[in-house]
Amino acid sequence: MTARVIRGGLVFDADKDDFVAMDVLVEDGLIAGLGPDLVAEQSLDATGMYVTPGLIDLHCHIFNHPLYNNSRLDADRIGVSQGVTCLIDTGSAGPLMIDAFKEFVIDRQQTAAFALCNIGSPGLPGLTGGHSSTPELVSLAGTVKAIERNPEWILGVKVLASSSHTGLLGIEAVKIGRKAAELTNTPLMVHLGNAPPLVEEVLDLLRPGDIVTHAYHGKVGGVLGYGGIVIPEFKAAVARGVIVDIAHGRSSFSFDTCEQALQQGMPVHTISSDLHRGNIDRYVVSLARTMTKFRTLGMTLAQVVRATTVTPAAALGLGQHGFGKIEIGQAANISVFRETSEQRELEDSEGEVRLSNCWIEPVHAMVRGRLYDAEANI
């Protein structure tokens, strides 16, 4: 592979939590040098741009199996074509079909792709309610065995704690997911939605390193209680190390809910999109647009980059795959973007529109040293 230097950019230093002017030398798919005035056969001019560890979308739906009639997307459409290097499919399939993820996603797409196994998704063509945790579909043994068969790319367990999906199972679905995560020593990601089950009982089941996704939706009965005050159970979950994930989606992110939580000292640990065909043209569109929303909410660029690189990499053990840091010897998974002062209207899942004070525009993605131009709509 030809050596290439990324020249003139501001590189995100995860240890300093800041951007540093330096060049990045990439050779044979690895980061071979960091510093000023590096030389290589080819160069990429990143002047005026930010060079970061490869952007990670911790929550999206990319298991685009040809037999499905569903809303899943091709990984590269929302991956390298939008400057994103790594995508996590969060439970598009359960144990009956998830083995096909390698053939139809990992082996066919250039974007690095991993998955969480849904304890209750049918993952079968012709069945409606693709995420429903109905009793006849939930399988503790099947979920555990699927992860044991594919530990290199199934990185955890997904369960949907929402009446729209769990039906009469309620909190029992979450308990089964909790057990599957324990038996495989992997994180549990829990989707928060409409009760039942109640958010308080769901949060009480989460342990350090687990992930609560759709954390700041605008539905009644979420993490904000009476008078817009953050409920004690959410504060306790954060205090004991539960990861707060955004997962914007079509109906799962509210500017107002998030803003109130931030004002009360609650975190945004990971920024993810929940992209699928139902929100690719409106509401979400891209991870970059979602990142811009959090700049508009007052987060610094360093905080937004950490929430899409370092923290999701740590949450799912992606460091062993070369994600989360730019350092010598690490796989060259890198994103390059610019941030402009352009103002645009941004819409949340509740239909509220705010005017951005900046705009994050992806330019390139590099996966294991191979360079791609960002060219899809953001």
Contacts in CASP RR format, 6 or more apart in sequence:
PFRMAT RR
TARGET T0000
AUTHOR 0000-0000-0000
METHOD contacts of the structure
MODEL  1
MTARVIRGGLVFDADKDDFVAMDVLVEDGLIAGLGPDLVAEQSLDATGMY
VTPGLIDLHCHIFNHPLYNNSRLDADRIGVSQGVTCLIDTGSAGPLMIDA
FKEFVIDRQQTAAFALCNIGSPGLPGLTGGHSSTPELVSLAGTVKAIERN
PEWILGVKVLASSSHTGLLGIEAVKIGRKAAELTNTPLMVHLGNAPPLVE
EVLDLLRPGDIVTHAYHGKVGGVLGYGGIVIPEFKAAVARGVIVDIAHGR
SSFSFDTCEQALQQGMPVHTISSDLHRGNIDRYVVSLARTMTKFRTLGMT
LAQVVRATTVTPAAALGLGQHGFGKIEIGQAANISVFRETSEQRELEDSE
GEVRLSNCWIEPVHAMVRGRLYDAEANI
1 27 0 8 1.000
1 28 0 8 1.000
1 29 0 8 1.000
1 369 0 8 1.000
1 370 0 8 1.000
2 40 0 8 1.000
2 41 0 8 1.000
2 42 0 8 1.000
3 25 0 8 1.000
3 26 0 8 1.000
3 27 0 8 1.000
3 28 0 8 1.000
3 32 0 8 1.000
3 40 0 8 1.000
3 41 0 8 1.000
3 42 0 8 1.000
4 25 0 8 1.000
4 26 0 8 1.000
4 27 0 8 1.000
4 40 0 8 1.000
4 41 0 8 1.000
4 42 0 8 1.000
4 43 0 8 1.000
4 44 0 8 1.000
4 369 0 8 1.000
4 371 0 8 1.000
5 23 0 8 1.000
5 24 0 8 1.000
5 25 0 8 1.000
5 26 0 8 1.000
5 38 0 8 1.000
5 39 0 8 1.000
5 40 0 8 1.000
5 42 0 8 1.000
5 43 0 8 1.000
5 44 0 8 1.000
6 23 0 8 1.000
6 24 0 8 1.000
6 25 0 8 1.000
6 26 0 8 1.000
6 43 0 8 1.000
6 44 0 8 1.000
6 46 0 8 1.000
6 51 0 8 1.000
6 334 0 8 1.000
6 336 0 8 1.000
7 23 0 8 1.000
7 38 0 8 1.000
7 43 0 8 1.000
7 44 0 8 1.000
7 45 0 8 1.000
7 46 0 8 1.000
7 47 0 8 1.000
8 21 0 8 1.000
8 22 0 8 1.000
8 23 0 8 1.000
8 45 0 8 1.000
8 46 0 8 1.000
8 47 0 8 1.000
8 48 0 8 1.000
9 21 0 8 1.000
9 22 0 8 1.000
9 23 0 8 1.000
9 46 0 8 1.000
9 47 0 8 1.000
9 48 0 8 1.000
9 49 0 8 1.000
9 50 0 8 1.000
9 51 0 8 1.000
10 19 0 8 1.000
10 20 0 8 1.000
10 21 0 8 1.000
10 48 0 8 1.000
10 49 0 8 1.000
10 50 0 8 1.000
10 51 0 8 1.000
11 19 0 8 1.000
11 20 0 8 1.000
11 21 0 8 1.000
11 22 0 8 1.000
11 24 0 8 1.000
11 34 0 8 1.000
11 51 0 8 1.000
11 52 0 8 1.000
11 326 0 8 1.000
12 18 0 8 1.000
12 19 0 8 1.000
12 50 0 8 1.000
12 51 0 8 1.000
12 52 0 8 1.000
12 53 0 8 1.000
12 302 0 8 1.000
12 305 0 8 1.000
12 309 0 8 1.000
12 326 0 8 1.000
13 19 0 8 1.000
13 20 0 8 1.000
13 326 0 8 1.000
14 53 0 8 1.000
14 306 0 8 1.000
14 309 0 8 1.000
14 310 0 8 1.000
14 324 0 8 1.000
14 325 0 8 1.000
14 326 0 8 1.000
17 302 0 8 1.000
17 306 0 8 1.000
18 302 0 8 1.000
19 50 0 8 1.000
19 301 0 8 1.000
19 302 0 8 1.000
22 34 0 8 1.000
22 35 0 8 1.000
22 36 0 8 1.000
23 33 0 8 1.000
23 34 0 8 1.000
23 35 0 8 1.000
23 36 0 8 1.000
23 37 0 8 1.000
23 38 0 8 1.000
24 31 0 8 1.000
24 33 0 8 1.000
24 34 0 8 1.000
24 35 0 8 1.000
24 38 0 8 1.000
24 51 0 8 1.000
24 326 0 8 1.000
24 334 0 8 1.000
25 31 0 8 1.000
25 32 0 8 1.000
25 33 0 8 1.000
25 34 0 8 1.000
25 38 0 8 1.000
25 40 0 8 1.000
26 32 0 8 1.000
26 40 0 8 1.000
26 332 0 8 1.000
26 334 0 8 1.000
26 366 0 8 1.000
26 369 0 8 1.000
27 40 0 8 1.000
29 331 0 8 1.000
29 332 0 8 1.000
29 368 0 8 1.000
29 369 0 8 1.000
29 370 0 8 1.000
30 329 0 8 1.000
30 330 0 8 1.000
30 331 0 8 1.000
30 332 0 8 1.000
30 369 0 8 1.000
31 326 0 8 1.000
31 327 0 8 1.000
31 328 0 8 1.000
31 329 0 8 1.000
31 330 0 8 1.000
31 331 0 8 1.000
31 332 0 8 1.000
32 328 0 8 1.000
32 329 0 8 1.000
33 328 0 8 1.000
34 326 0 8 1.000
34 327 0 8 1.000
34 328 0 8 1.000
44 336 0 8 1.000
44 364 0 8 1.000
44 371 0 8 1.000
46 336 0 8 1.000
46 363 0 8 1.000
48 338 0 8 1.000
49 336 0 8 1.000
49 337 0 8 1.000
49 338 0 8 1.000
49 363 0 8 1.000
50 301 0 8 1.000
50 305 0 8 1.000
50 336 0 8 1.000
50 337 0 8 1.000
50 338 0 8 1.000
50 339 0 8 1.000
51 326 0 8 1.000
51 334 0 8 1.000
51 335 0 8 1.000
51 336 0 8 1.000
52 305 0 8 1.000
52 309 0 8 1.000
52 326 0 8 1.000
52 334 0 8 1.000
52 335 0 8 1.000
52 336 0 8 1.000
52 337 0 8 1.000
53 305 0 8 1.000
53 309 0 8 1.000
53 310 0 8 1.000
53 313 0 8 1.000
53 323 0 8 1.000
53 324 0 8 1.000
53 325 0 8 1.000
53 326 0 8 1.000
53 333 0 8 1.000
53 334 0 8 1.000
53 335 0 8 1.000
54 84 0 8 1.000
54 85 0 8 1.000
54 86 0 8 1.000
54 309 0 8 1.000
54 323 0 8 1.000
54 324 0 8 1.000
54 333 0 8 1.000
54 334 0 8 1.000
54 335 0 8 1.000
54 365 0 8 1.000
54 366 0 8 1.000
55 83 0 8 1.000
55 84 0 8 1.000
55 85 0 8 1.000
55 86 0 8 1.000
55 287 0 8 1.000
55 308 0 8 1.000
55 309 0 8 1.000
55 335 0 8 1.000
55 362 0 8 1.000
55 365 0 8 1.000
56 84 0 8 1.000
56 85 0 8 1.000
56 86 0 8 1.000
56 87 0 8 1.000
56 88 0 8 1.000
56 308 0 8 1.000
56 309 0 8 1.000
56 312 0 8 1.000
56 313 0 8 1.000
56 318 0 8 1.000
56 323 0 8 1.000
56 324 0 8 1.000
57 78 0 8 1.000
57 79 0 8 1.000
57 84 0 8 1.000
57 86 0 8 1.000
57 87 0 8 1.000
57 88 0 8 1.000
57 272 0 8 1.000
57 273 0 8 1.000
57 275 0 8 1.000
57 287 0 8 1.000
57 308 0 8 1.000
58 88 0 8 1.000
58 90 0 8 1.000
58 211 0 8 1.000
58 213 0 8 1.000
58 245 0 8 1.000
58 247 0 8 1.000
58 270 0 8 1.000
58 272 0 8 1.000
58 312 0 8 1.000
58 315 0 8 1.000
58 316 0 8 1.000
59 88 0 8 1.000
59 90 0 8 1.000
59 189 0 8 1.000
59 213 0 8 1.000
59 245 0 8 1.000
59 246 0 8 1.000
59 247 0 8 1.000
59 272 0 8 1.000
59 273 0 8 1.000
59 274 0 8 1.000
60 73 0 8 1.000
60 78 0 8 1.000
60 87 0 8 1.000
60 88 0 8 1.000
60 89 0 8 1.000
60 90 0 8 1.000
60 272 0 8 1.000
60 273 0 8 1.000
60 274 0 8 1.000
60 275 0 8 1.000
60 276 0 8 1.000
61 71 0 8 1.000
61 72 0 8 1.000
61 73 0 8 1.000
61 89 0 8 1.000
61 90 0 8 1.000
61 91 0 8 1.000
61 92 0 8 1.000
61 274 0 8 1.000
61 275 0 8 1.000
61 276 0 8 1.000
62 72 0 8 1.000
62 73 0 8 1.000
62 74 0 8 1.000
62 75 0 8 1.000
62 78 0 8 1.000
62 87 0 8 1.000
62 89 0 8 1.000
62 92 0 8 1.000
62 105 0 8 1.000
62 109 0 8 1.000
62 113 0 8 1.000
63 72 0 8 1.000
63 89 0 8 1.000
63 91 0 8 1.000
63 92 0 8 1.000
63 93 0 8 1.000
63 98 0 8 1.000
63 100 0 8 1.000
63 101 0 8 1.000
63 104 0 8 1.000
63 105 0 8 1.000
63 115 0 8 1.000
64 72 0 8 1.000
64 73 0 8 1.000
64 74 0 8 1.000
64 75 0 8 1.000
64 104 0 8 1.000
64 105 0 8 1.000
65 72 0 8 1.000
65 93 0 8 1.000
65 97 0 8 1.000
65 100 0 8 1.000
65 104 0 8 1.000
65 125 0 8 1.000
66 104 0 8 1.000
67 125 0 8 1.000
68 123 0 8 1.000
68 125 0 8 1.000
69 125 0 8 1.000
69 126 0 8 1.000
70 92 0 8 1.000
70 130 0 8 1.000
70 277 0 8 1.000
71 276 0 8 1.000
71 277 0 8 1.000
71 278 0 8 1.000
72 89 0 8 1.000
72 92 0 8 1.000
72 276 0 8 1.000
72 277 0 8 1.000
73 275 0 8 1.000
73 276 0 8 1.000
73 277 0 8 1.000
73 280 0 8 1.000
74 109 0 8 1.000
75 87 0 8 1.000
75 105 0 8 1.000
75 109 0 8 1.000
75 111 0 8 1.000
75 113 0 8 1.000
76 109 0 8 1.000
76 110 0 8 1.000
76 111 0 8 1.000
77 280 0 8 1.000
77 376 0 8 1.000
78 84 0 8 1.000
78 87 0 8 1.000
78 273 0 8 1.000
78 275 0 8 1.000
78 280 0 8 1.000
78 286 0 8 1.000
78 287 0 8 1.000
78 376 0 8 1.000
79 85 0 8 1.000
79 87 0 8 1.000
79 111 0 8 1.000
79 365 0 8 1.000
80 110 0 8 1.000
80 111 0 8 1.000
80 365 0 8 1.000
80 367 0 8 1.000
80 372 0 8 1.000
80 374 0 8 1.000
81 372 0 8 1.000
81 374 0 8 1.000
81 375 0 8 1.000
81 376 0 8 1.000
82 286 0 8 1.000
82 287 0 8 1.000
82 288 0 8 1.000
82 362 0 8 1.000
82 365 0 8 1.000
82 374 0 8 1.000
82 376 0 8 1.000
82 378 0 8 1.000
83 288 0 8 1.000
83 335 0 8 1.000
83 336 0 8 1.000
83 337 0 8 1.000
83 362 0 8 1.000
83 363 0 8 1.000
83 364 0 8 1.000
83 365 0 8 1.000
83 372 0 8 1.000
83 374 0 8 1.000
84 111 0 8 1.000
84 287 0 8 1.000
84 288 0 8 1.000
84 335 0 8 1.000
84 362 0 8 1.000
84 365 0 8 1.000
85 111 0 8 1.000
85 112 0 8 1.000
85 323 0 8 1.000
85 333 0 8 1.000
85 334 0 8 1.000
85 335 0 8 1.000
85 365 0 8 1.000
85 366 0 8 1.000
85 367 0 8 1.000
86 111 0 8 1.000
86 112 0 8 1.000
86 113 0 8 1.000
86 114 0 8 1.000
86 318 0 8 1.000
86 321 0 8 1.000
86 323 0 8 1.000
86 333 0 8 1.000
86 367 0 8 1.000
87 111 0 8 1.000
87 112 0 8 1.000
87 113 0 8 1.000
87 114 0 8 1.000
88 113 0 8 1.000
88 114 0 8 1.000
88 115 0 8 1.000
88 116 0 8 1.000
88 155 0 8 1.000
88 272 0 8 1.000
88 312 0 8 1.000
88 316 0 8 1.000
89 101 0 8 1.000
89 105 0 8 1.000
89 113 0 8 1.000
89 114 0 8 1.000
89 115 0 8 1.000
89 116 0 8 1.000
90 115 0 8 1.000
90 116 0 8 1.000
90 158 0 8 1.000
90 189 0 8 1.000
90 213 0 8 1.000
90 247 0 8 1.000
90 274 0 8 1.000
91 115 0 8 1.000
91 116 0 8 1.000
91 117 0 8 1.000
91 118 0 8 1.000
91 121 0 8 1.000
91 131 0 8 1.000
91 158 0 8 1.000
92 115 0 8 1.000
92 118 0 8 1.000
92 121 0 8 1.000
92 123 0 8 1.000
93 100 0 8 1.000
93 101 0 8 1.000
93 115 0 8 1.000
93 117 0 8 1.000
93 118 0 8 1.000
93 121 0 8 1.000
93 123 0 8 1.000
94 117 0 8 1.000
94 118 0 8 1.000
94 119 0 8 1.000
94 120 0 8 1.000
94 121 0 8 1.000
94 122 0 8 1.000
94 123 0 8 1.000
94 143 0 8 1.000
94 146 0 8 1.000
95 117 0 8 1.000
95 139 0 8 1.000
95 142 0 8 1.000
95 143 0 8 1.000
95 145 0 8 1.000
95 146 0 8 1.000
96 122 0 8 1.000
96 123 0 8 1.000
96 124 0 8 1.000
96 139 0 8 1.000
97 122 0 8 1.000
97 123 0 8 1.000
97 124 0 8 1.000
98 115 0 8 1.000
98 117 0 8 1.000
98 118 0 8 1.000
98 123 0 8 1.000
98 146 0 8 1.000
98 150 0 8 1.000
98 154 0 8 1.000
99 146 0 8 1.000
99 149 0 8 1.000
99 150 0 8 1.000
101 113 0 8 1.000
101 115 0 8 1.000
101 153 0 8 1.000
102 150 0 8 1.000
102 153 0 8 1.000
105 113 0 8 1.000
105 115 0 8 1.000
106 113 0 8 1.000
106 153 0 8 1.000
110 367 0 8 1.000
110 370 0 8 1.000
110 372 0 8 1.000
111 365 0 8 1.000
111 367 0 8 1.000
112 321 0 8 1.000
112 323 0 8 1.000
112 333 0 8 1.000
112 367 0 8 1.000
112 368 0 8 1.000
113 153 0 8 1.000
114 153 0 8 1.000
114 154 0 8 1.000
114 155 0 8 1.000
114 316 0 8 1.000
114 318 0 8 1.000
115 153 0 8 1.000
115 154 0 8 1.000
115 155 0 8 1.000
116 154 0 8 1.000
116 155 0 8 1.000
116 156 0 8 1.000
116 157 0 8 1.000
116 158 0 8 1.000
116 189 0 8 1.000
117 143 0 8 1.000
117 146 0 8 1.000
117 147 0 8 1.000
117 154 0 8 1.000
117 156 0 8 1.000
117 157 0 8 1.000
117 158 0 8 1.000
117 180 0 8 1.000
118 131 0 8 1.000
118 143 0 8 1.000
118 157 0 8 1.000
118 158 0 8 1.000
118 159 0 8 1.000
118 160 0 8 1.000
119 133 0 8 1.000
119 138 0 8 1.000
119 139 0 8 1.000
119 140 0 8 1.000
119 143 0 8 1.000
119 157 0 8 1.000
119 158 0 8 1.000
119 159 0 8 1.000
119 173 0 8 1.000
119 176 0 8 1.000
119 177 0 8 1.000
119 180 0 8 1.000
120 131 0 8 1.000
120 132 0 8 1.000
120 133 0 8 1.000
120 134 0 8 1.000
120 137 0 8 1.000
120 138 0 8 1.000
120 139 0 8 1.000
120 159 0 8 1.000
120 173 0 8 1.000
121 130 0 8 1.000
121 131 0 8 1.000
121 132 0 8 1.000
121 133 0 8 1.000
121 137 0 8 1.000
121 158 0 8 1.000
122 129 0 8 1.000
122 130 0 8 1.000
122 132 0 8 1.000
122 137 0 8 1.000
123 130 0 8 1.000
129 165 0 8 1.000
131 160 0 8 1.000
131 165 0 8 1.000
131 191 0 8 1.000
132 160 0 8 1.000
132 165 0 8 1.000
132 166 0 8 1.000
132 167 0 8 1.000
133 159 0 8 1.000
133 160 0 8 1.000
133 165 0 8 1.000
133 166 0 8 1.000
133 167 0 8 1.000
133 169 0 8 1.000
133 173 0 8 1.000
134 167 0 8 1.000
134 169 0 8 1.000
135 168 0 8 1.000
135 169 0 8 1.000
138 169 0 8 1.000
138 173 0 8 1.000
138 176 0 8 1.000
140 176 0 8 1.000
140 177 0 8 1.000
140 179 0 8 1.000
140 180 0 8 1.000
140 183 0 8 1.000
143 157 0 8 1.000
143 177 0 8 1.000
143 180 0 8 1.000
143 184 0 8 1.000
144 180 0 8 1.000
144 183 0 8 1.000
144 184 0 8 1.000
146 154 0 8 1.000
147 154 0 8 1.000
147 156 0 8 1.000
147 157 0 8 1.000
147 180 0 8 1.000
147 184 0 8 1.000
147 186 0 8 1.000
148 184 0 8 1.000
154 186 0 8 1.000
155 186 0 8 1.000
155 187 0 8 1.000
155 316 0 8 1.000
155 317 0 8 1.000
155 318 0 8 1.000
156 181 0 8 1.000
156 184 0 8 1.000
156 186 0 8 1.000
156 187 0 8 1.000
156 188 0 8 1.000
156 189 0 8 1.000
156 316 0 8 1.000
157 177 0 8 1.000
157 180 0 8 1.000
157 181 0 8 1.000
157 184 0 8 1.000
157 186 0 8 1.000
157 187 0 8 1.000
157 188 0 8 1.000
157 189 0 8 1.000
158 188 0 8 1.000
158 189 0 8 1.000
158 191 0 8 1.000
159 173 0 8 1.000
159 174 0 8 1.000
159 176 0 8 1.000
159 177 0 8 1.000
159 188 0 8 1.000
159 189 0 8 1.000
159 190 0 8 1.000
159 191 0 8 1.000
160 166 0 8 1.000
160 173 0 8 1.000
160 190 0 8 1.000
160 191 0 8 1.000
160 193 0 8 1.000
161 170 0 8 1.000
161 171 0 8 1.000
161 173 0 8 1.000
161 174 0 8 1.000
161 190 0 8 1.000
161 191 0 8 1.000
161 192 0 8 1.000
161 193 0 8 1.000
161 197 0 8 1.000
161 199 0 8 1.000
161 202 0 8 1.000
162 191 0 8 1.000
162 192 0 8 1.000
162 193 0 8 1.000
162 194 0 8 1.000
163 170 0 8 1.000
163 193 0 8 1.000
163 194 0 8 1.000
163 195 0 8 1.000
163 196 0 8 1.000
164 193 0 8 1.000
164 194 0 8 1.000
165 191 0 8 1.000
166 173 0 8 1.000
166 174 0 8 1.000
166 196 0 8 1.000
166 197 0 8 1.000
170 196 0 8 1.000
170 197 0 8 1.000
171 196 0 8 1.000
171 197 0 8 1.000
171 198 0 8 1.000
171 201 0 8 1.000
171 202 0 8 1.000
171 205 0 8 1.000
173 197 0 8 1.000
174 190 0 8 1.000
174 197 0 8 1.000
174 202 0 8 1.000
174 205 0 8 1.000
175 205 0 8 1.000
177 188 0 8 1.000
178 188 0 8 1.000
178 205 0 8 1.000
178 207 0 8 1.000
180 188 0 8 1.000
181 187 0 8 1.000
181 188 0 8 1.000
181 210 0 8 1.000
187 209 0 8 1.000
187 210 0 8 1.000
187 211 0 8 1.000
187 243 0 8 1.000
187 315 0 8 1.000
187 316 0 8 1.000
188 206 0 8 1.000
188 207 0 8 1.000
188 210 0 8 1.000
188 211 0 8 1.000
189 210 0 8 1.000
189 211 0 8 1.000
189 212 0 8 1.000
189 213 0 8 1.000
189 245 0 8 1.000
190 202 0 8 1.000
190 205 0 8 1.000
190 206 0 8 1.000
190 210 0 8 1.000
190 211 0 8 1.000
190 212 0 8 1.000
190 213 0 8 1.000
191 213 0 8 1.000
191 214 0 8 1.000
191 247 0 8 1.000
192 199 0 8 1.000
192 202 0 8 1.000
192 212 0 8 1.000
192 213 0 8 1.000
192 214 0 8 1.000
192 215 0 8 1.000
192 217 0 8 1.000
192 222 0 8 1.000
192 223 0 8 1.000
193 199 0 8 1.000
193 214 0 8 1.000
193 217 0 8 1.000
193 219 0 8 1.000
193 222 0 8 1.000
193 252 0 8 1.000
194 219 0 8 1.000
194 220 0 8 1.000
194 221 0 8 1.000
195 221 0 8 1.000
198 221 0 8 1.000
199 221 0 8 1.000
199 222 0 8 1.000
199 223 0 8 1.000
199 231 0 8 1.000
199 233 0 8 1.000
199 234 0 8 1.000
200 231 0 8 1.000
200 233 0 8 1.000
203 212 0 8 1.000
203 233 0 8 1.000
203 234 0 8 1.000
203 236 0 8 1.000
203 237 0 8 1.000
203 242 0 8 1.000
204 233 0 8 1.000
204 237 0 8 1.000
206 212 0 8 1.000
206 237 0 8 1.000
206 242 0 8 1.000
207 240 0 8 1.000
207 242 0 8 1.000
208 240 0 8 1.000
208 241 0 8 1.000
208 242 0 8 1.000
209 241 0 8 1.000
209 242 0 8 1.000
209 243 0 8 1.000
209 315 0 8 1.000
210 242 0 8 1.000
210 243 0 8 1.000
211 242 0 8 1.000
211 243 0 8 1.000
211 245 0 8 1.000
211 270 0 8 1.000
211 315 0 8 1.000
212 237 0 8 1.000
212 242 0 8 1.000
212 243 0 8 1.000
212 244 0 8 1.000
212 245 0 8 1.000
213 245 0 8 1.000
213 246 0 8 1.000
213 247 0 8 1.000
213 272 0 8 1.000
213 274 0 8 1.000
214 245 0 8 1.000
214 246 0 8 1.000
214 247 0 8 1.000
214 249 0 8 1.000
214 252 0 8 1.000
214 253 0 8 1.000
214 274 0 8 1.000
215 223 0 8 1.000
215 244 0 8 1.000
215 245 0 8 1.000
215 246 0 8 1.000
215 247 0 8 1.000
215 261 0 8 1.000
216 223 0 8 1.000
216 246 0 8 1.000
216 253 0 8 1.000
216 254 0 8 1.000
216 257 0 8 1.000
216 258 0 8 1.000
216 261 0 8 1.000
216 268 0 8 1.000
217 251 0 8 1.000
217 252 0 8 1.000
217 253 0 8 1.000
217 254 0 8 1.000
217 257 0 8 1.000
217 349 0 8 1.000
218 252 0 8 1.000
218 253 0 8 1.000
218 254 0 8 1.000
218 256 0 8 1.000
218 257 0 8 1.000
218 349 0 8 1.000
218 350 0 8 1.000
219 251 0 8 1.000
222 231 0 8 1.000
222 257 0 8 1.000
223 230 0 8 1.000
223 231 0 8 1.000
223 234 0 8 1.000
223 257 0 8 1.000
223 261 0 8 1.000
223 266 0 8 1.000
224 230 0 8 1.000
224 231 0 8 1.000
224 257 0 8 1.000
224 260 0 8 1.000
224 261 0 8 1.000
225 231 0 8 1.000
228 260 0 8 1.000
229 264 0 8 1.000
230 260 0 8 1.000
230 261 0 8 1.000
230 264 0 8 1.000
230 266 0 8 1.000
234 266 0 8 1.000
235 266 0 8 1.000
238 244 0 8 1.000
238 266 0 8 1.000
238 267 0 8 1.000
243 269 0 8 1.000
243 270 0 8 1.000
243 311 0 8 1.000
243 315 0 8 1.000
244 266 0 8 1.000
244 267 0 8 1.000
244 268 0 8 1.000
244 269 0 8 1.000
244 270 0 8 1.000
245 269 0 8 1.000
245 270 0 8 1.000
245 272 0 8 1.000
246 253 0 8 1.000
246 258 0 8 1.000
246 268 0 8 1.000
246 270 0 8 1.000
246 271 0 8 1.000
246 272 0 8 1.000
246 290 0 8 1.000
246 294 0 8 1.000
247 253 0 8 1.000
247 272 0 8 1.000
247 273 0 8 1.000
247 274 0 8 1.000
248 272 0 8 1.000
248 273 0 8 1.000
248 274 0 8 1.000
248 279 0 8 1.000
248 283 0 8 1.000
248 284 0 8 1.000
248 290 0 8 1.000
248 293 0 8 1.000
248 348 0 8 1.000
248 349 0 8 1.000
249 273 0 8 1.000
249 274 0 8 1.000
249 275 0 8 1.000
249 276 0 8 1.000
249 279 0 8 1.000
249 283 0 8 1.000
249 284 0 8 1.000
249 349 0 8 1.000
250 274 0 8 1.000
250 276 0 8 1.000
250 278 0 8 1.000
250 279 0 8 1.000
250 283 0 8 1.000
250 284 0 8 1.000
250 349 0 8 1.000
251 349 0 8 1.000
252 274 0 8 1.000
252 349 0 8 1.000
253 348 0 8 1.000
253 349 0 8 1.000
254 348 0 8 1.000
254 349 0 8 1.000
254 350 0 8 1.000
254 352 0 8 1.000
255 293 0 8 1.000
255 297 0 8 1.000
255 348 0 8 1.000
255 350 0 8 1.000
255 352 0 8 1.000
255 354 0 8 1.000
256 350 0 8 1.000
256 352 0 8 1.000
258 268 0 8 1.000
258 297 0 8 1.000
259 297 0 8 1.000
262 268 0 8 1.000
262 297 0 8 1.000
268 294 0 8 1.000
268 299 0 8 1.000
268 303 0 8 1.000
268 307 0 8 1.000
269 307 0 8 1.000
269 311 0 8 1.000
269 315 0 8 1.000
270 307 0 8 1.000
270 308 0 8 1.000
270 311 0 8 1.000
270 312 0 8 1.000
270 315 0 8 1.000
271 287 0 8 1.000
271 290 0 8 1.000
271 291 0 8 1.000
271 294 0 8 1.000
271 304 0 8 1.000
271 307 0 8 1.000
271 308 0 8 1.000
272 287 0 8 1.000
272 290 0 8 1.000
272 308 0 8 1.000
272 312 0 8 1.000
273 284 0 8 1.000
273 286 0 8 1.000
273 287 0 8 1.000
273 290 0 8 1.000
274 284 0 8 1.000
275 284 0 8 1.000
275 286 0 8 1.000
275 287 0 8 1.000
279 285 0 8 1.000
282 347 0 8 1.000
283 347 0 8 1.000
283 348 0 8 1.000
283 349 0 8 1.000
283 351 0 8 1.000
284 290 0 8 1.000
285 377 0 8 1.000
285 378 0 8 1.000
286 362 0 8 1.000
286 376 0 8 1.000
286 377 0 8 1.000
286 378 0 8 1.000
287 308 0 8 1.000
288 337 0 8 1.000
288 360 0 8 1.000
288 361 0 8 1.000
288 362 0 8 1.000
288 378 0 8 1.000
289 346 0 8 1.000
289 360 0 8 1.000
289 378 0 8 1.000
291 304 0 8 1.000
291 308 0 8 1.000
291 360 0 8 1.000
292 344 0 8 1.000
292 346 0 8 1.000
292 356 0 8 1.000
292 358 0 8 1.000
292 359 0 8 1.000
292 360 0 8 1.000
293 346 0 8 1.000
293 348 0 8 1.000
293 354 0 8 1.000
293 356 0 8 1.000
294 303 0 8 1.000
294 304 0 8 1.000
294 307 0 8 1.000
295 301 0 8 1.000
295 304 0 8 1.000
295 339 0 8 1.000
295 356 0 8 1.000
295 357 0 8 1.000
295 358 0 8 1.000
295 360 0 8 1.000
296 346 0 8 1.000
296 354 0 8 1.000
296 355 0 8 1.000
296 356 0 8 1.000
296 357 0 8 1.000
296 358 0 8 1.000
299 307 0 8 1.000
301 339 0 8 1.000
304 360 0 8 1.000
309 323 0 8 1.000
309 324 0 8 1.000
309 335 0 8 1.000
310 324 0 8 1.000
310 325 0 8 1.000
312 318 0 8 1.000
313 319 0 8 1.000
313 322 0 8 1.000
313 323 0 8 1.000
313 324 0 8 1.000
313 325 0 8 1.000
314 324 0 8 1.000
318 324 0 8 1.000
319 325 0 8 1.000
321 331 0 8 1.000
322 330 0 8 1.000
322 331 0 8 1.000
322 333 0 8 1.000
323 331 0 8 1.000
323 333 0 8 1.000
324 333 0 8 1.000
326 334 0 8 1.000
331 368 0 8 1.000
331 369 0 8 1.000
332 366 0 8 1.000
332 368 0 8 1.000
332 369 0 8 1.000
333 366 0 8 1.000
333 367 0 8 1.000
333 368 0 8 1.000
333 369 0 8 1.000
334 364 0 8 1.000
334 365 0 8 1.000
334 366 0 8 1.000
334 369 0 8 1.000
335 362 0 8 1.000
335 364 0 8 1.000
335 365 0 8 1.000
335 366 0 8 1.000
336 362 0 8 1.000
336 363 0 8 1.000
336 364 0 8 1.000
336 365 0 8 1.000
336 366 0 8 1.000
337 360 0 8 1.000
337 361 0 8 1.000
337 362 0 8 1.000
337 363 0 8 1.000
337 374 0 8 1.000
338 360 0 8 1.000
338 361 0 8 1.000
338 363 0 8 1.000
339 358 0 8 1.000
339 359 0 8 1.000
339 360 0 8 1.000
339 361 0 8 1.000
340 358 0 8 1.000
340 359 0 8 1.000
340 361 0 8 1.000
341 357 0 8 1.000
341 358 0 8 1.000
341 359 0 8 1.000
342 356 0 8 1.000
342 358 0 8 1.000
342 359 0 8 1.000
343 355 0 8 1.000
343 356 0 8 1.000
343 357 0 8 1.000
343 359 0 8 1.000
344 355 0 8 1.000
344 356 0 8 1.000
344 359 0 8 1.000
345 353 0 8 1.000
345 354 0 8 1.000
345 355 0 8 1.000
345 356 0 8 1.000
346 353 0 8 1.000
346 354 0 8 1.000
346 355 0 8 1.000
346 356 0 8 1.000
347 353 0 8 1.000
348 354 0 8 1.000
361 378 0 8 1.000
362 374 0 8 1.000
362 378 0 8 1.000
363 373 0 8 1.000
363 374 0 8 1.000
364 371 0 8 1.000
364 372 0 8 1.000
364 373 0 8 1.000
364 374 0 8 1.000
365 371 0 8 1.000
365 372 0 8 1.000
365 374 0 8 1.000
366 372 0 8 1.000
END
